[in-house]
Amino acid sequence: MAKYRWKIDKPEPADVKRLAYSLDVTPLTATVLAARGIINEPDARSFLAPTPEDFSDGMLLPDIERAVDRLMEAVSNDEHILVLGHDDADGITATTIVFSSLREIGADVSYYIPDSPTEGLGLSEPLIDRFKGMGVSLIITVDCSVSCKDEVAYASTRGIDTIITDHHEPPAEIPPAVAVVDPKRSDSKYGFRDLAGCGVAYRFMEVFAESYRKIGSPPSLDGMLGMAALGTYADRVPLVGENRVIVYHGVRQIANKKITPFVTLRSHIWVDEDSTMTEILAKIVPVLGASRSSDGGNLGCELLLSTEEDDAEEIFGTLVLERERKKERARRAFDKVRSEFEAHNFDDSKVVAFSVENLPDKTVGFCASRIAERTNKPVLIIVLKGDKGLGEARAPKGVDLVEALTANKDLLLGYGGHKQAAGFSIDPANADAMLKGFTSFLDARIDPDILVKEIKIEARIKHDEMKLDNFRALMRLEPFGECNPRPVFMLESLDQSVFKEIDGQWRLGEVAISSEDSGAMDLLKSGEKVNLVFSPFGEGSVRLIDMIDFKKSS
């Protein structure tokens, strides 16, 4: 089987011993910290117990002073302010943070979240004309529009100022907005560049609140870290540094604050002393992600803005039904994509690129991600719908998709995204040329080694260490996600005698295996011994482990 190339870390025993003693953590927890290069005691303490004091100075965000000054002016003059968001969980939570903060201080504010399949992403001239008709004089974008140079210029001709807050990679020439607040700007002096859109929005509101304090009671930002935690986790940004601060403290707000949306969410997810932060977030985020925008409104946003429990319950129920429909649409879409994928032979190719017809727009990224996980190769799927084309690309680390799209930009109507996840719109007449151009560009640049999945094993452990207390202690490393994955351990020379089968589920020590592989069990039943690689917290539970890989013991 051997799905992975195994790389076994060997942290210095002295570092492990010192960390365990000085931090009062278990040797297993100390081993994981050391394996991740966290061997300095102050760094380890900050990692285990991050605080808002770890945030960089918000005044170092590019253009933040201009953004705050213009917003102060708009609030003081009772101008109509519009918050323009993006219809994913990051954009929804970013919209909630800015809108609710301004609503709290009595500002004349509304929000609009375009339906991306029909209205596109970010600012557009039709939307600007609509906002002009509404009397809007200031637009604040959240999680979008850092590439909307022409649209911002058009808004200016209509007498509308724009403040852009975003976290996507900005173009070389930024839009002529009043302010472009994006920590990824090349001239940014802010100490952390990987905030999600909601993280940028939260920091913006923090700086604004401090300024507003001089003239009135500022927005409390009560529960806003919880909102930012949902968007940060959903957007799969690195859960280190300031993102770790946001999620670490935000989940605690979700679990404890008596704010209507949090109360409603808690009532519908099972949480006990063994629930992990990751489990809580993973249960909530798909509900928000199921929301569609209609005429600028968004049910996910309305849930997070709700003040009445009956309203929140009704919205939650609607979103759950939509989530189930979305899962079914995604399943059918992936069945179609998988058939198209299997009809080609990409075994000897470094790149997977193909087109498919009439796929729901919102399922394309999901399908590309599934194929990328399956192959560990860059994947491009172009969906053709009549006179419209949509592309989504996903790739393993070490591949720069934005670079690949930029090299073929003459074939595209528009594009954007990150190094490992990007998308574009395209004239169907250019689809074949784009598939070839994308493939040839990456094929010439990809080191074949990055296409081999490598699994980093952080510790060898013994089967008698498979105890709940050991795994509960590892919960101090949460939240898990990008750049802070669940720990990975190896058990060596296991035979069938150490496993027990109870009610059809295999158990090892005090934990159950949530995803055993029949090949491993067949080897064990034949009398062979195996080395087993696994991660704790299967399905987010301390009581389950996920089997990742196995090999016959030598």
N, C-alpha and C positions, 0 to 999 in steps of 0.2 A: 504494500500500500504506500507507505512513506510519501505523504503529500508534500512534505517540507524538507528543506535542508536544515538540520538541527545545529544550532549554535548555543553551546552551554557556557554561560557566564561563570566566572570564577572570582568573585570579589575577595579582596584581602580579608582573611579571618580576623586580623587585628581591627580592621574597620568595622566589621560586623559586631565584634565583641564590644568595642567602644560605643557604637551607636545604641546597641541594646541596653547597655548600662546607663549611659548619659540621658537617653530619652525615655527610659523605662518602657521599652517595647519588647515584644517577643523576638527571639533570635531569627525567626522566619521573616518577620516584618523588617528587621534590620538588614537581613540579607537582600531583600527586594530593594530597599533604599540604596544600599551599596551597589547593587547590580545596575541601578539606574544612574549611578554617578553622583548620588546625593550622599556625600561622605563628610561634608562639613557640618558640624553640629548646628550652627545658626541657620544654615540653609535647610537642614532637615526639620528643625523646629518650625520654620516658616512654612514648609511644605505640609507638615502634619496639622498645623493650626494656622492657616492663612487668615489675615485680618484686613479690613478695609484700609488700614494704614499702609498696606503694601501697594496701594494704587499710586501711580505716578501723579505728579501735579497736573490737574486737569487744565491749567492755564497753558500747558505746553502743547496741547492739541493745536494743530494748525488752524488758523483763522478763528479760534474759539472766542477771542475778545470781540471781534467784529460780529460774530454770530450772536453773542449775548447782548451786545449793544443794540443791534437791530431788533432783537426780540423784545428787549426792554422797551424800546421806542414803540413797537407795535402794541404791546400790552398797555402801556401808559396812554396811548392815543385811541384805544379801543378799536384797533384795526381788526378786520376779519382775517384770521390766521388759518391756513389749511395745512394739515399734516398729511403728506403723501407717502404711503407705505408700499410694501411688497407683499404679495399674497402667499408667503410661507410663514412658518412659525417664528423665524427671526424677525421678519417684517411686521408681523402681527403684534408681537410683543414690543417691538420698538415703537410702533404706532401707539400702543396702549400707554407706554411710559411717557411719551411727550404729550399726547392728548390729555391724559388724566391729570398730569402735573399742571398743565395750563388751565384745564377746567376747574381744578381745585382753587385757583386764585381768581376765578371769575373772568378769565379771558374769553373773548369772542373767538371760539375755535371750533373747527369741524375736522373730520378726517375723510380721506378717500383712499381706498385700496383697490387699484385696478384689477380686473380679472385678466390675468396675464395671457391666457389663450386668445382672448378676443380684443383686449385693449393694449396688450404689450406690457413691457416692464418700464416703470419710471415715468418721467414726464413725456408728454406728447403735445403737439399743437392743438388737437381737438380738446384735450383735457384742459389746457391752459385757457382756451376760449370759454370752456364751460365754467372754469373757476372765475374768470373775469365777470361772467354774467351773475355769479353768486356774490360779487362784491369783494372777492379775495384780493388783498394787497400784499400778502406775504405767504409764500409757500415754504414749508420746512419738509424736505425729503428725509426719509429714514430708510436705511438699507437699500438705497437705490439712487440712480441718476448721476453718479460721478462721471459718467461718460456722455451726459446729455448737454453738450456744449451748445448746439444749435437751438435746442428747446429752451435752455435758460436765456439765451439771447432773445428768442422770440417772446418769452414771458416779459422781459424787460421792455420790449416795444409796446406791450399791452399794459404797462404800468404796474407790473407785479414783480416784486423782489423775490429772490430765492436764496434760502440757506440750505445747502446740501450737507447732510450727514450720511456717511456711507463707510463701508469697510472693504469694498472691492478694490482691486488694483486700479489706480487712476491712470488715464491716458497721459501722454507727454504734455499735452495742452489741456489744462483743466477748464471746466466751464466758467464763464464770466459771472459767477454768482457773487452775492454779497459776501458769502463765506463758503468755503469747501472744507468741512471738518472730516478728515479722513486720516487715521494714523498711518496709513500706507503711503501717504504722499512722500515723495523723495526728500522734501524739505522739512518733514516732521521731526520735531525734537522730543516728541512724546516717547516715554520709555518702554512701551509695549505696542507692537504693531498688529497683533493678531486678535484684537477685539472683534466680536460679532457686531452686526449692525445694531442690535439692541444694547450691546455694551457701550458703543459710541453714543447712542441716544441717552443712556443712563448717565454717563459722564457729563454730557452736555447739560442735562437737567440739574446735575449736582452743581456745576459751575454757575448756571443760571440762578439756581436757588440762593446761592451765596450772594450774588449781586442783587437779587430782588429783595433780600432781607433788609437792605438799606432803606427801602421805601414802603415795605409792608410785610405781612406774614407770608413767608415763602411756602412753596409746595413742600409737603412733608416727605414725599417719596416713600411713604409707608407701603411696604409690600413690593416696591419696584425692583428690588434685587431678586425677588422671587420670579417676577415676570422676566427679568433679564436671564435668570438661570434657565428658564424653559427655552428661550430663543438661542442662547449660547450652546446648550446641549444639542438642540435640534440642528443647528447649522454646522455641527461637526468641526468647529474650530479647535485648536489645541487647548486641552484642559489643563494648562499650566499657567503660571504667572497670574495675571489679573483675571483671566477667565476662571481659574481655579477659585479665586476669591469670590467671584460672582456666584458660581454654582454652589460652592461649599456653604456660603451663608444664605443664598437664595433658596436652596432646598429646605433649609430650616424654617424660612418664612412660609413656604408652601405648607409645611407639615404642622405649623403651630399658629400662624396668625389667623385672627377671626375676621378675615376679609371675605366678602361673599363668594367671589370665584374660587378662592382656596378652600373654603368650607365645602362648597359643592363638589369640587374635584376630590377632596379627601373622602367624601361620603361614598364615592363610587370606585375607589381603589382600595384594595386590601393592603393595609400597612400594619406590621407588628414589629417587635423588637429585632427581628432578623431581616427586616426589609432594608435593602441597600438604597443609597441615594440614586444609583443608576436605575434600579427597579422603579422607583417613584417617577422619575423623569420619563422613563421608557413607556410607562403606562399613560402618561398625560399627553406627551408630545404628539402621538398619532391622532388624538382627538382634535387637537388644534390644527394639525396638518390636513385634516379632512375638510376643513371649511373652504367654501368657494365665495368669491366676492360677487356681489350683484348691485349694480348701480352705485358702486363705491362703498357700500356697506359690507361687512364681513362678520359672519356669525362667531368665528373664533375671537375676533376683537370684541364683539358685543358681550361674549361670555366673560372675558377678562375685565370689561368695564362695568359689568352688572353690579347693581347695589341692592337688588331685591332677590331673595333666594328662589322665589317661584319663577322669576324670569330666568335665572341661572339654570335651574333644573330643566326648564323647557328647552332652553338652548342646548344644554348638554345632551339631552335625549335626542334632539335632532342631529347633533354632530356625531353621536355614536352610530345612528342609523346610516349617516353619510359615510362614516369610516368603514362600515361593513360593505357598503356599495363600492367604495373606493378599493377595498381589498379584493373584491370580486373582479372589478375592472382590471386591476393590476395583474391578477392571476390569469385572466383571459389574454391580456396583452402579452404577458411573458410567455405564455404557451405559443402564441403566434411568433414572437421574436425568437424563441428557442428553436422552433421549426425552421425558420429562415437561417438562423445561425448554423444549425446542423446540416442544412442543405449545402453549405460551403465547406471547404476544407482549409481551416486556418492553422492546422497543426505545425506547419513549417514556416508560418509567418510570425513576425514579431508584433504585428498589428492586426486587430480585428475591425473591419470596416464594411458595413453593408447597409442597404436601404430596405425599408419595409413600407407597405402602404396602409394608410388609414388606421393609425394607432392614436388613442386618446393622448393629447399633448402632455397631460400631467403624469402619464405612465412612462414616458420615454426615458427620463433620467433614472427611474427605478430599474427599468429593464437593462439599461447600459451598465448600471452598478452591479447587477446580478451577473451579467456576462463577464464583467471585469473581475469580480471576485472568483468566478469559476476558472478563468484562464490566467489571471495575473498578467494580463496584457492590456495595452491601451485599446479602448473600444470606442468606436464611433457608430452611432445609429442615426441614419437620416430617415425621417418619416415624411412620406409624400402624400399630400392631400390636395388633389386637383392642381390649382395654380399656386399652392403654398408648400413650403418645405421647412422642416424644423429638424435641427440636429442637436444631439446630446452626446458628450464625450466624457469618459471616465478613464482614469489611468492610475497605475501604482506609483509610489514615490520614486523620484528619479526621472520622471517624465514631465515635461512642461507643455500642457495642452494649449495654454494661451499663446505660447510661442508658435505652436503648430497652426493655430487658427490665424494668427497674425500673418504668417507666411503665405496663407491662402486667402487673405482678406478680400482680394479683388473678386473672389467668387461668392462672397457673402453679402447679405443685406445688412446684417448687424451681428455682433457677437460680444461675449463677455464671460467672466467667471474666474476661476482659480486654476492653479497649476494642475490639480488632479480632478477637477470637475468644471466643465465649461459647456456652453451652449451657443447656438446661433440660429438665425433665420436665413433662408436661402431660396433662390428661384429654383424650382425643380429641374429646369434645364441645365443647371450647373451641378446637380447632385453627383453624377458620375465623375466629373472632373474633380470635385471636392473629395470624394472617396479616394481617388488615385493620388491627389496632391497630399492629402493628410497622411496616407500610407507611406508614400515615398519620402516625405519629409522626416517622419519619425523613424522609418526603417533604416535610414542612413545614420541616425544619431543614437539609437538605443544600444546600450551595452547589454548583451544577452544575459549577463549575470543578474540584472535587476528583474528579469522575468521569472527567475526561480524563487519561489516563495521560501523565505527564511524565517524560521521561528526561533525566537530568542528565549532560551530556557534560563530562568533566573535562579533556580535552586534544585538540587537533588533532594528529595525527601523520602523518608521511610514510610512504609505502609502503616506503622503504628502511630504516625503523626497525623493521620487523617481524622482529626478531631474537630468538632464544631468550635471549640474555644480557640484553636489555632486560626481558623478561618475568620471567626468574629474579630479577632485582633487585627486581621488584615484590612478590615473595614476602615481603619484609620487612613488608609491610602486613597480612599474615595475622595471625589467622584472619579470614576473610570471613564475613559473616552479617548479621543485623539491625543496622542503623545503621552498619555498616562493610561495605558491599557491594563486590563485585568492581568494579575500575575500569571506566569506560566511555570509549571513545575514538572519534574520528571520522577517517576517511580521506576525502579529497576528490578529486573529478575522476578517479576510477579508470576505466581502460578495460580491455578484455579482455586486453590484452597483458601486464598485470602478474600475471595468474592463470595457474597451471599445473594441469592435471588429471592426477593420478597415481593409478592403480589406482581410478579412479572417485571420487576425493576431490579437491576443489579446494584448492589451496595458494596462499598469499600470503606471499611472502618465505620465512621459515624455519618457518612454522606452517601447520597445516591448519585448514580451516573445518569445524567439527563440525555446523553446522546452517545450511547455505546455503539461501536461499529461491529457488525456481525463478524468481520474478518478477525478482529482481536479475540472475540469470544470463541470462534472456531479454533484458533490456534491454542487457546488455553484448554479447551475441551479435548484437544488432541494430545495434551500432555506437555506442550511446549511452554516455555517461559517468555514473557514479553516485557519490553520497556514501554512505558506508557507516558505520554505527554498530555497534560490537562490544565485547565484553568478553573479556579473556584468561582462561585457565584453564577452557576448556570441559571439562566432565566432570571437573573437578579437575586437569586436566593442563596443564603449561606449554606443551605442544606443540600445543594446540588453542585455537581461539577460537570464541566463539558470536556469530553474526551476529544482531543485535537488530532492526535496522531499516535501511532504505535509502530514498534519494530520488534521482530523476533530477537530475543536476547542472544548475544554471541557467546 
